[in-house]
Amino acid sequence: MSNESGNSSGTSVSRVRGRVVGVPKRCWCGELVVSLMSKSAANPYRRYYRCAFAVERKLSNDNHTYKWVDEALVDEIEALTCRISRLEHTILAESVEEKKKKLAELEMKLEVEVFARV
């Protein structure tokens, strides 16, 4: 097991390739990421994601993907919240545009009726 599991700042930073946002699927090296459980005294039973290659070779303090599951899920929720916000804004904008079009159509119909009566 990696001795990084005792590191409470075990963020999703792959120091060579950059930060992984959300739940990591693959490491920068191309290997799948697996879910493991910490056995350290500092973080007992805390789950984390780790590069399968690094786990297989029992690497530690390397640049392969390592991220706590709870941090990954918080990142995922924050990303989804931003996406939902953008979608709501898009839907609202589309709704306003549709209402403007309907209003313009009604104005045209009223103008035609007014001119027909006059």
N, CA, C and O atoms as a MOPAC input file, in Angstrom:
PM7 MOZYME 1SCF
protein

 N      0.83500 1    -1.18300 1     0.00000 1
 C      0.00000 1     0.00000 1     0.00000 1
 C      0.87600 1     1.24000 1     0.00000 1
 O      2.00000 1     1.21700 1     0.50100 1
 N      0.37900 1     2.28000 1    -0.54100 1
 C      1.10800 1     3.53700 1    -0.62200 1
 C      1.18000 1     4.19100 1     0.74600 1
 O      0.20800 1     4.16300 1     1.50100 1
 N      2.32100 1     4.77800 1     1.06900 1
 C      2.40200 1     5.47800 1     2.33400 1
 C      1.77000 1     6.85300 1     2.23500 1
 O      1.73300 1     7.58700 1     3.22200 1
 N      1.27700 1     7.21100 1     1.07400 1
 C      0.58500 1     8.48300 1     0.91500 1
 C     -0.78400 1     8.45900 1     1.57700 1
 O     -1.36900 1     9.51700 1     1.80700 1
 N     -1.31100 1     7.27900 1     1.89000 1
 C     -2.63800 1     7.20900 1     2.48000 1
 C     -2.68000 1     7.89300 1     3.84000 1
 O     -3.75900 1     8.25600 1     4.30800 1
 N     -1.55000 1     8.07300 1     4.47600 1
 C     -1.50400 1     8.79100 1     5.73000 1
 C     -1.44900 1    10.29600 1     5.53400 1
 O     -1.57300 1    11.05000 1     6.49800 1
 N     -1.27200 1    10.72700 1     4.33800 1
 C     -1.17200 1    12.15000 1     4.02700 1
 C     -2.56100 1    12.72500 1     3.85700 1
 O     -3.25400 1    12.39600 1     2.89500 1
 N     -2.97700 1    13.58100 1     4.78000 1
 C     -4.33900 1    14.11200 1     4.72900 1
 C     -4.53000 1    15.09200 1     3.58000 1
 O     -5.66300 1    15.42400 1     3.23100 1
 N     -3.43600 1    15.55600 1     2.98900 1
 C     -3.56600 1    16.45800 1     1.84100 1
 C     -3.40200 1    15.68500 1     0.54500 1
 O     -2.95800 1    16.24200 1    -0.45800 1
 N     -3.75700 1    14.40500 1     0.55700 1
 C     -3.63000 1    13.55800 1    -0.62100 1
 C     -4.63200 1    13.95800 1    -1.68300 1
 O     -5.61600 1    13.25500 1    -1.91000 1
 N     -4.39200 1    15.06600 1    -2.32300 1
 C     -5.31900 1    15.57800 1    -3.31300 1
 C     -5.16700 1    14.84900 1    -4.62600 1
 O     -4.34400 1    13.94400 1    -4.76300 1
 N     -5.96800 1    15.25300 1    -5.58400 1
 C     -5.95900 1    14.60200 1    -6.87700 1
 C     -4.86600 1    15.14000 1    -7.77800 1
 O     -4.93700 1    14.97100 1    -8.99500 1
 N     -3.87200 1    15.77500 1    -7.21900 1
 C     -2.82800 1    16.37100 1    -8.04200 1
 C     -1.88900 1    15.28700 1    -8.52300 1
 O     -1.22300 1    14.61800 1    -7.73300 1
 N     -1.85000 1    15.12900 1    -9.81500 1
 C     -0.82500 1    14.31200 1   -10.42300 1
 C      0.27400 1    15.30100 1   -10.77000 1
 O      0.17300 1    16.03200 1   -11.75500 1
 N      1.30600 1    15.32000 1    -9.97400 1
 C      2.29200 1    16.40400 1   -10.02000 1
 C      2.91800 1    16.61100 1   -11.39500 1
 O      3.45100 1    17.68800 1   -11.66400 1
 N      2.86900 1    15.62400 1   -12.25600 1
 C      3.44000 1    15.77900 1   -13.58900 1
 C      2.39200 1    16.26700 1   -14.57100 1
 O      2.66900 1    17.13100 1   -15.40300 1
 N      1.21600 1    15.72900 1   -14.47900 1
 C      0.18600 1    15.98300 1   -15.48700 1
 C     -0.88500 1    16.97300 1   -15.08200 1
 O     -1.67600 1    17.36900 1   -15.93800 1
 N     -0.96000 1    17.39600 1   -13.83800 1
 C     -1.97700 1    18.35900 1   -13.42200 1
 C     -3.05800 1    17.72800 1   -12.56800 1
 O     -3.04100 1    16.52500 1   -12.30600 1
 N     -3.98000 1    18.54100 1   -12.14500 1
 C     -5.03400 1    18.12200 1   -11.22200 1
 C     -6.15700 1    17.39500 1   -11.94700 1
 O     -6.59200 1    17.81400 1   -13.02000 1
 N     -6.61400 1    16.31600 1   -11.35900 1
 C     -7.75300 1    15.56900 1   -11.87100 1
 C     -8.99100 1    16.10600 1   -11.17200 1
 O     -9.03300 1    16.14700 1    -9.94200 1
 N     -9.98900 1    16.51300 1   -11.92400 1
 C    -11.21800 1    17.03100 1   -11.32900 1
 C    -12.26100 1    15.92300 1   -11.35400 1
 O    -12.46200 1    15.26900 1   -12.37800 1
 N    -12.92000 1    15.71800 1   -10.22400 1
 C    -13.94300 1    14.68300 1   -10.14300 1
 C    -13.33700 1    13.31400 1    -9.89200 1
 O    -12.21100 1    13.19200 1    -9.41000 1
 N    -14.10100 1    12.29300 1   -10.22700 1
 C    -13.66500 1    10.91700 1   -10.02600 1
 C    -12.73400 1    10.51800 1   -11.16600 1
 O    -13.14500 1    10.52900 1   -12.32700 1
 N    -11.49100 1    10.16700 1   -10.85600 1
 C    -10.55900 1     9.80200 1   -11.92500 1
 C    -10.91000 1     8.44600 1   -12.52600 1
 O    -11.26800 1     7.51000 1   -11.81100 1
 N    -10.80500 1     8.35500 1   -13.82900 1
 C    -11.08600 1     7.09800 1   -14.53400 1
 C     -9.78400 1     6.39100 1   -14.90900 1
 O     -9.65200 1     5.17500 1   -14.77500 1
 N     -8.82800 1     7.19300 1   -15.38300 1
 C     -7.53000 1     6.67000 1   -15.79500 1
 C     -6.43200 1     7.58500 1   -15.28800 1
 O     -6.62800 1     8.78800 1   -15.11200 1
 N     -5.28700 1     6.99700 1   -15.06100 1
 C     -4.10100 1     7.75400 1   -14.68000 1
 C     -3.49500 1     8.37200 1   -15.94000 1
 O     -3.84100 1     7.97800 1   -17.05400 1
 N     -2.60300 1     9.32800 1   -15.76700 1
 C     -1.93700 1     9.94100 1   -16.91800 1
 C     -1.13000 1     8.91000 1   -17.69700 1
 O     -0.86100 1     9.10100 1   -18.88300 1
 N     -0.73900 1     7.81200 1   -17.03900 1
 C      0.05800 1     6.77500 1   -17.71100 1
 C     -0.80900 1     5.85000 1   -18.55900 1
 O     -0.28400 1     5.01400 1   -19.29400 1
 N     -2.13700 1     5.99300 1   -18.46400 1
 C     -3.04400 1     5.17900 1   -19.26600 1
 C     -3.67500 1     4.02900 1   -18.51200 1
 O     -4.62400 1     3.41700 1   -19.00200 1
 N     -3.17300 1     3.72600 1   -17.33800 1
 C     -3.71600 1     2.62800 1   -16.53200 1
 C     -5.04100 1     3.03700 1   -15.88900 1
 O     -5.29500 1     4.21800 1   -15.65200 1
 N     -5.87300 1     2.04400 1   -15.61400 1
 C     -7.12500 1     2.29600 1   -14.90800 1
 C     -6.83900 1     2.71200 1   -13.47100 1
 O     -5.77400 1     2.42700 1   -12.92400 1
 N     -7.80500 1     3.38800 1   -12.87700 1
 C     -7.70700 1     3.79800 1   -11.47600 1
 C     -8.58900 1     2.86100 1   -10.66500 1
 O     -9.72000 1     2.57100 1   -11.05400 1
 N     -8.07100 1     2.39000 1    -9.54300 1
 C     -8.81700 1     1.47700 1    -8.68400 1
 C     -9.14200 1     2.15900 1    -7.36300 1
 O     -8.47800 1     3.11500 1    -6.96400 1
 N    -10.16600 1     1.65800 1    -6.69400 1
 C    -10.57700 1     2.18800 1    -5.40100 1
 C    -10.00500 1     1.28600 1    -4.31400 1
 O    -10.17000 1     0.06600 1    -4.35300 1
 N     -9.33500 1     1.89500 1    -3.34700 1
 C     -8.72600 1     1.14400 1    -2.25500 1
 C     -9.12100 1     1.76900 1    -0.92300 1
 O     -9.74800 1     2.82700 1    -0.88100 1
 N     -8.74000 1     1.09000 1     0.17700 1
 C     -9.03800 1     1.60000 1     1.50000 1
 C     -7.73200 1     1.79100 1     2.26800 1
 O     -6.86900 1     0.91400 1     2.28500 1
 N     -7.61100 1     2.93400 1     2.88900 1
 C     -6.41400 1     3.25200 1     3.66100 1
 C     -6.35400 1     2.39600 1     4.92200 1
 O     -7.36700 1     2.13300 1     5.57100 1
 N     -5.13600 1     1.97000 1     5.24600 1
 C     -4.92100 1     1.20500 1     6.46500 1
 C     -3.98800 1     1.95100 1     7.41000 1
 O     -3.45600 1     1.37200 1     8.35700 1
 N     -3.79500 1     3.23500 1     7.14700 1
 C     -2.88800 1     4.03000 1     7.97300 1
 C     -3.58900 1     4.45900 1     9.26600 1
 O     -4.81700 1     4.45400 1     9.35400 1
 N     -2.79400 1     4.82300 1    10.24900 1
 C     -3.33900 1     5.29700 1    11.52800 1
 C     -3.98600 1     6.66900 1    11.36100 1
 O     -4.97400 1     6.98000 1    12.02700 1
 N     -3.43100 1     7.48400 1    10.47400 1
 C     -3.94800 1     8.83900 1    10.27700 1
 C     -5.30100 1     8.85200 1     9.56500 1
 O     -6.13200 1     9.71600 1     9.84400 1
 N     -5.53200 1     7.91200 1     8.65500 1
 C     -6.77900 1     7.86100 1     7.87700 1
 C     -7.30800 1     6.42900 1     7.79000 1
 O     -7.40100 1     5.88100 1     6.69100 1
 N     -7.65100 1     5.81700 1     8.90700 1
 C     -8.09000 1     4.41900 1     8.85300 1
 C     -9.41500 1     4.27200 1     8.11500 1
 O    -10.35700 1     5.03000 1     8.34600 1
 N     -9.47000 1     3.29900 1     7.23600 1
 C    -10.66000 1     2.93200 1     6.47500 1
 C    -11.14800 1     4.02900 1     5.52400 1
 O    -12.26800 1     3.95200 1     5.01700 1
 N    -10.34200 1     5.02000 1     5.28500 1
 C    -10.72500 1     6.07800 1     4.33400 1
 C    -10.42100 1     5.57900 1     2.92600 1
 O     -9.32700 1     5.08500 1     2.65500 1
 N    -11.39900 1     5.71200 1     2.03400 1
 C    -11.25400 1     5.19300 1     0.66800 1
 C    -10.53700 1     6.20600 1    -0.21600 1
 O    -10.67300 1     7.41600 1    -0.03900 1
 N     -9.77100 1     5.68500 1    -1.17100 1
 C     -9.05300 1     6.54100 1    -2.10900 1
 C     -8.93800 1     5.85900 1    -3.46600 1
 O     -9.06500 1     4.64000 1    -3.58200 1
 N     -8.69700 1     6.67200 1    -4.48600 1
 C     -8.45900 1     6.17000 1    -5.83200 1
 C     -6.96100 1     6.17100 1    -6.08600 1
 O     -6.24900 1     7.08800 1    -5.67700 1
 N     -6.48900 1     5.12900 1    -6.76900 1
 C     -5.06500 1     5.01400 1    -7.02800 1
 C     -4.84500 1     4.34800 1    -8.37400 1
 O     -5.62600 1     3.48900 1    -8.78500 1
 N     -3.78900 1     4.74100 1    -9.05300 1
 C     -3.39900 1     4.13900 1   -10.32600 1
 C     -3.09100 1     2.66100 1   -10.10400 1
 O     -2.33100 1     2.31300 1    -9.20000 1
 N     -3.68000 1     1.79000 1   -10.92500 1
 C     -3.47700 1     0.34900 1   -10.78300 1
 C     -2.01000 1    -0.02700 1   -10.97900 1
 O     -1.51100 1    -0.94000 1   -10.32300 1
 N     -1.32800 1     0.66300 1   -11.86500 1
 C      0.09900 1     0.41600 1   -12.11900 1
 C      0.90700 1     0.68000 1   -10.84600 1
 O      1.76700 1    -0.11900 1   -10.47500 1
 N      0.62600 1     1.80200 1   -10.18300 1
 C      1.34700 1     2.16200 1    -8.96100 1
 C      1.02800 1     1.19600 1    -7.83200 1
 O      1.90000 1     0.86800 1    -7.02800 1
 N     -0.21700 1     0.73800 1    -7.76800 1
 C     -0.60400 1    -0.22200 1    -6.73300 1
 C      0.11700 1    -1.54200 1    -6.95600 1
 O      0.65400 1    -2.13000 1    -6.01800 1
 N      0.12800 1    -2.00400 1    -8.20000 1
 C      0.74500 1    -3.28700 1    -8.54300 1
 C      2.23200 1    -3.29600 1    -8.19200 1
 O      2.75900 1    -4.30400 1    -7.72100 1
 N      2.89300 1    -2.18400 1    -8.42100 1
 C      4.33600 1    -2.10000 1    -8.16000 1
 C      4.66100 1    -1.50800 1    -6.78400 1
 O      5.82300 1    -1.28700 1    -6.44600 1
 N      3.60500 1    -1.25800 1    -5.99900 1
 C      3.74200 1    -0.71900 1    -4.64400 1
 C      4.58700 1     0.55200 1    -4.62700 1
 O      5.46800 1     0.71900 1    -3.78300 1
 N      4.30400 1     1.43800 1    -5.56900 1
 C      5.01800 1     2.70900 1    -5.64600 1
 C      4.47200 1     3.67500 1    -4.61100 1
 O      3.29700 1     3.60300 1    -4.25000 1
 N      5.30300 1     4.56200 1    -4.14100 1
 C      4.84800 1     5.61700 1    -3.23600 1
 C      5.58300 1     6.90300 1    -3.59100 1
 O      6.67400 1     6.87900 1    -4.16000 1
 N      4.96500 1     8.01600 1    -3.24500 1
 C      5.53000 1     9.33200 1    -3.54900 1
 C      5.87500 1     9.46300 1    -5.03100 1
 O      6.93300 1     9.97800 1    -5.39200 1
 N      4.98500 1     8.99800 1    -5.86200 1
 C      5.18800 1     9.05700 1    -7.30600 1
 C      4.21300 1    10.05500 1    -7.91700 1
 O      3.50400 1    10.75700 1    -7.19600 1
 N      4.17800 1    10.11800 1    -9.21600 1
 C      3.31700 1    11.07400 1    -9.90100 1
 C      2.03500 1    10.44200 1   -10.44600 1
 O      1.30100 1    11.08600 1   -11.19500 1
 N      1.76400 1     9.20600 1   -10.08200 1
 C      0.56900 1     8.53300 1   -10.57100 1
 C     -0.65600 1     9.00700 1    -9.78400 1
 O     -0.54000 1     9.51900 1    -8.67000 1
 N     -1.82800 1     8.82200 1   -10.39200 1
 C     -3.07400 1     9.31700 1    -9.80600 1
 C     -3.29700 1     8.77900 1    -8.40400 1
 O     -3.16700 1     7.58400 1    -8.13800 1
 N     -3.63700 1     9.70600 1    -7.51800 1
 C     -3.98000 1     9.39400 1    -6.13500 1
 C     -4.96900 1    10.45600 1    -5.68400 1
 O     -4.67700 1    11.65000 1    -5.74700 1
 N     -6.14900 1    10.01900 1    -5.22600 1
 C     -7.15100 1    10.98400 1    -4.79500 1
 C     -8.09300 1    10.33300 1    -3.80800 1
 O     -8.52200 1     9.19500 1    -3.99900 1
 N     -8.41500 1    11.06400 1    -2.74700 1
 C     -9.38300 1    10.58300 1    -1.78300 1
 C    -10.76900 1    10.54200 1    -2.43800 1
 O    -11.13000 1    11.44200 1    -3.19500 1
 N    -11.52800 1     9.50500 1    -2.14500 1
 C    -12.85700 1     9.33300 1    -2.73000 1
 C    -13.78200 1    10.48000 1    -2.33300 1
 O    -14.51300 1    10.99900 1    -3.17700 1
 N    -13.76300 1    10.88400 1    -1.06100 1
 C    -14.66500 1    11.95300 1    -0.63300 1
 C    -14.34800 1    13.26500 1    -1.34900 1
 O    -15.26600 1    14.00300 1    -1.70700 1
 N    -13.07200 1    13.56800 1    -1.56400 1
 C    -12.69400 1    14.78400 1    -2.29600 1
 C    -13.13100 1    14.69200 1    -3.75700 1
 O    -13.58300 1    15.67500 1    -4.34400 1
 N    -12.99000 1    13.49400 1    -4.33600 1
 C    -13.39100 1    13.29400 1    -5.72800 1
 C    -14.89100 1    13.50700 1    -5.89100 1
 O    -15.33300 1    14.11400 1    -6.86600 1
 N    -15.67200 1    13.00900 1    -4.93700 1
 C    -17.12400 1    13.15700 1    -5.02300 1
 C    -17.55100 1    14.60900 1    -4.83100 1
 O    -18.49400 1    15.06500 1    -5.47700 1
 N    -16.86700 1    15.34000 1    -3.94900 1
 C    -17.17200 1    16.76300 1    -3.77600 1
 C    -16.86200 1    17.51200 1    -5.07200 1
 O    -17.64800 1    18.35700 1    -5.50000 1
 N    -15.72000 1    17.20900 1    -5.70000 1
 C    -15.38300 1    17.82300 1    -6.99600 1
 C    -16.45900 1    17.52600 1    -8.03400 1
 O    -16.86900 1    18.40100 1    -8.79600 1
 N    -16.90700 1    16.27400 1    -8.04700 1
 C    -17.92800 1    15.85200 1    -9.01200 1
 C    -19.22100 1    16.62600 1    -8.79000 1
 O    -19.84200 1    17.07600 1    -9.75200 1
 N    -19.63000 1    16.78400 1    -7.54600 1
 C    -20.85600 1    17.51900 1    -7.21600 1
 C    -20.72400 1    18.97900 1    -7.61900 1
 O    -21.65600 1    19.55600 1    -8.17900 1
 N    -19.57000 1    19.58300 1    -7.33800 1
 C    -19.35200 1    20.98700 1    -7.71200 1
 C    -19.40300 1    21.15900 1    -9.23400 1
 O    -19.98100 1    22.12800 1    -9.72800 1
 N    -18.80700 1    20.23200 1    -9.97200 1
 C    -18.83100 1    20.30200 1   -11.44300 1
 C    -20.25900 1    20.16200 1   -11.95900 1
 O    -20.66500 1    20.87600 1   -12.87600 1
 N    -21.01700 1    19.24200 1   -11.37000 1
 C    -22.40400 1    19.04900 1   -11.78800 1
 C    -23.26500 1    20.25600 1   -11.43800 1
 O    -24.16800 1    20.61500 1   -12.19300 1
 N    -22.99300 1    20.87900 1   -10.30200 1
 C    -23.73000 1    22.07800 1    -9.91000 1
 C    -23.50300 1    23.19700 1   -10.92400 1
 O    -24.44600 1    23.88100 1   -11.32100 1
 N    -22.25700 1    23.38000 1   -11.34000 1
 C    -21.94700 1    24.40200 1   -12.36200 1
 C    -22.64500 1    24.06600 1   -13.68200 1
 O    -23.18800 1    24.94800 1   -14.34700 1
 N    -22.62500 1    22.79900 1   -14.05000 1
 C    -23.26000 1    22.38600 1   -15.31300 1
 C    -24.77200 1    22.62100 1   -15.25700 1
 O    -25.36000 1    23.10400 1   -16.22500 1
 N    -25.39400 1    22.28500 1   -14.13800 1
 C    -26.83300 1    22.49800 1   -13.97200 1
 C    -27.15600 1    23.98100 1   -14.05700 1
 O    -28.14300 1    24.37100 1   -14.68100 1
 N    -26.33000 1    24.80400 1   -13.43200 1
 C    -26.53700 1    26.24300 1   -13.46500 1
 C    -26.49000 1    26.77300 1   -14.89900 1
 O    -27.33200 1    27.57800 1   -15.29700 1
 N    -25.49900 1    26.31400 1   -15.67400 1
 C    -25.39800 1    26.73200 1   -17.07900 1
 C    -26.60600 1    26.26300 1   -17.88800 1
 O    -27.11700 1    27.00600 1   -18.72600 1
 N    -27.06200 1    25.03700 1   -17.64200 1
 C    -28.23000 1    24.51900 1   -18.34600 1
 C    -29.49300 1    25.29300 1   -17.98900 1
 O    -30.31300 1    25.59100 1   -18.85800 1
 N    -29.64600 1    25.61800 1   -16.70500 1
 C    -30.80700 1    26.41000 1   -16.28700 1
 C    -30.79100 1    27.77300 1   -16.95900 1
 O    -31.82800 1    28.26500 1   -17.40500 1
 N    -29.62600 1    28.37500 1   -17.03100 1
 C    -29.49200 1    29.68100 1   -17.69100 1
 C    -29.85200 1    29.57200 1   -19.17000 1
 O    -30.54400 1    30.43600 1   -19.70900 1
 N    -29.38500 1    28.51400 1   -19.82200 1
 C    -29.68900 1    28.29300 1   -21.24000 1
 C    -31.18600 1    28.10000 1   -21.44200 1
 O    -31.77200 1    28.67300 1   -22.36000 1
 N    -31.80300 1    27.29200 1   -20.58500 1
 C    -33.24000 1    27.03300 1   -20.69700 1
 C    -34.02900 1    28.31600 1   -20.46700 1
 O    -34.98900 1    28.59500 1   -21.18500 1
 N    -33.62600 1    29.09600 1   -19.46800 1
 C    -34.30100 1    30.36500 1   -19.21100 1
 C    -34.16800 1    31.30500 1   -20.39800 1
 O    -35.13500 1    31.95700 1   -20.79000 1
 N    -32.97900 1    31.37600 1   -20.96600 1
 C    -32.75500 1    32.24700 1   -22.11700 1
 C    -33.61200 1    31.79000 1   -23.29700 1
 O    -34.20100 1    32.62000 1   -23.99000 1
 N    -33.68700 1    30.48300 1   -23.53100 1
 C    -34.50900 1    29.95500 1   -24.61900 1
 C    -35.97700 1    30.24900 1   -24.35400 1
 O    -36.71000 1    30.61100 1   -25.27400 1
 N    -36.41200 1    30.10000 1   -23.11500 1
 C    -37.79900 1    30.35400 1   -22.74600 1
 C    -38.15400 1    31.81200 1   -22.99800 1
 O    -39.22800 1    32.10800 1   -23.52300 1
 N    -37.26600 1    32.72100 1   -22.62900 1
 C    -37.50600 1    34.14200 1   -22.84700 1
 C    -37.59500 1    34.43100 1   -24.34300 1
 O    -38.46200 1    35.18900 1   -24.78000 1
 N    -36.71500 1    33.83900 1   -25.11600 1
 C    -36.74300 1    34.04500 1   -26.57400 1
 C    -38.05200 1    33.53200 1   -27.17200 1
 O    -38.64600 1    34.18700 1   -28.02900 1
 N    -38.50100 1    32.35600 1   -26.71800 1
 C    -39.76100 1    31.80700 1   -27.21800 1
 C    -40.92900 1    32.72600 1   -26.86900 1
 O    -41.81200 1    32.95400 1   -27.69600 1
 N    -40.93200 1    33.25200 1   -25.64900 1
 C    -42.00500 1    34.15300 1   -25.23600 1
 C    -41.98800 1    35.43900 1   -26.05600 1
 O    -43.04000 1    35.96700 1   -26.41800 1
 N    -40.79800 1    35.93600 1   -26.34600 1
 C    -40.69100 1    37.14400 1   -27.17600 1
 C    -41.24700 1    36.88600 1   -28.57200 1
 O    -41.93700 1    37.73500 1   -29.13600 1
 N    -40.94600 1    35.70900 1   -29.13100 1
 C    -41.45500 1    35.36600 1   -30.46500 1
 C    -42.98100 1    35.27800 1   -30.45000 1
 O    -43.64100 1    35.79300 1   -31.35200 1
 N    -43.54200 1    34.62900 1   -29.43000 1
 C    -44.99700 1    34.50500 1   -29.34100 1
 C    -45.64400 1    35.87900 1   -29.17800 1
 O    -46.68200 1    36.16600 1   -29.77300 1
 N    -45.01000 1    36.72100 1   -28.36100 1
 C    -45.52600 1    38.07000 1   -28.16700 1
 C    -45.49100 1    38.85300 1   -29.47800 1
 O    -46.44100 1    39.56600 1   -29.80100 1
 N    -44.42100 1    38.72400 1   -30.22000 1
 C    -44.31200 1    39.40900 1   -31.51700 1
 C    -45.39100 1    38.90500 1   -32.47800 1
 O    -45.98900 1    39.69700 1   -33.20600 1
 N    -45.64100 1    37.59400 1   -32.48300 1
 C    -46.68200 1    37.02600 1   -33.33800 1
 C    -48.05600 1    37.56800 1   -32.94500 1
 O    -48.85400 1    37.92400 1   -33.81200 1
 N    -48.33400 1    37.63000 1   -31.63900 1
 C    -49.61300 1    38.16500 1   -31.18400 1
 C    -49.76500 1    39.64200 1   -31.55500 1
 O    -50.85000 1    40.07100 1   -31.94800 1
 N    -48.69500 1    40.41400 1   -31.43300 1
 C    -48.73700 1    41.82700 1   -31.81800 1
 C    -49.06800 1    41.96700 1   -33.30100 1
 O    -49.85600 1    42.82700 1   -33.69300 1
 N    -48.45600 1    41.11300 1   -34.11600 1
 C    -48.72600 1    41.15800 1   -35.56600 1
 C    -50.19000 1    40.82100 1   -35.85200 1
 O    -50.82700 1    41.47900 1   -36.67400 1
 N    -50.72300 1    39.80600 1   -35.18100 1
 C    -52.12100 1    39.43600 1   -35.37000 1
 C    -53.04500 1    40.57700 1   -34.95800 1
 O    -54.01600 1    40.88400 1   -35.65000 1
 N    -52.73200 1    41.19900 1   -33.82900 1
 C    -53.56100 1    42.32900 1   -33.37300 1
 C    -53.49900 1    43.49900 1   -34.37200 1
 O    -54.51700 1    44.12500 1   -34.66500 1
 N    -52.31900 1    43.77900 1   -34.87700 1
 C    -52.18700 1    44.86300 1   -35.85100 1
 C    -52.99400 1    44.56200 1   -37.11300 1
 O    -53.64500 1    45.44700 1   -37.66900 1
 N    -52.94300 1    43.29600 1   -37.56300 1
 C    -53.70300 1    42.90900 1   -38.75300 1
 C    -55.18900 1    43.07000 1   -38.48800 1
 O    -55.90800 1    43.57900 1   -39.34800 1
 N    -55.67800 1    42.64800 1   -37.31000 1
 C    -57.08900 1    42.77200 1   -36.97500 1
 C    -57.49800 1    44.24700 1   -36.87100 1
 O    -58.57300 1    44.63100 1   -37.33200 1
 N    -56.64100 1    45.06200 1   -36.26800 1
 C    -56.95400 1    46.49000 1   -36.13600 1
 C    -57.04700 1    47.13200 1   -37.52000 1
 O    -57.98900 1    47.87800 1   -37.78900 1
 N    -56.09700 1    46.85700 1   -38.38800 1
 C    -56.12800 1    47.42700 1   -39.74800 1
 C    -57.32800 1    46.92700 1   -40.54400 1
 O    -57.89900 1    47.66300 1   -41.34900 1
 N    -57.71200 1    45.65400 1   -40.30900 1
 C    -58.87100 1    45.10700 1   -41.02100 1
 C    -60.17200 1    45.79800 1   -40.58400 1
 O    -61.07500 1    45.98300 1   -41.39900 1
 N    -60.27000 1    46.17200 1   -39.33300 1
 C    -61.46500 1    46.82700 1   -38.82900 1
 C    -61.52300 1    48.28300 1   -39.26700 1
 O    -62.60900 1    48.84000 1   -39.42300 1
 N    -60.39600 1    48.88800 1   -39.46200 1
 C    -60.37300 1    50.29900 1   -39.82800 1
 C    -60.58400 1    50.42200 1   -41.28000 1
 O    -60.60200 1    51.53400 1   -41.80900 1

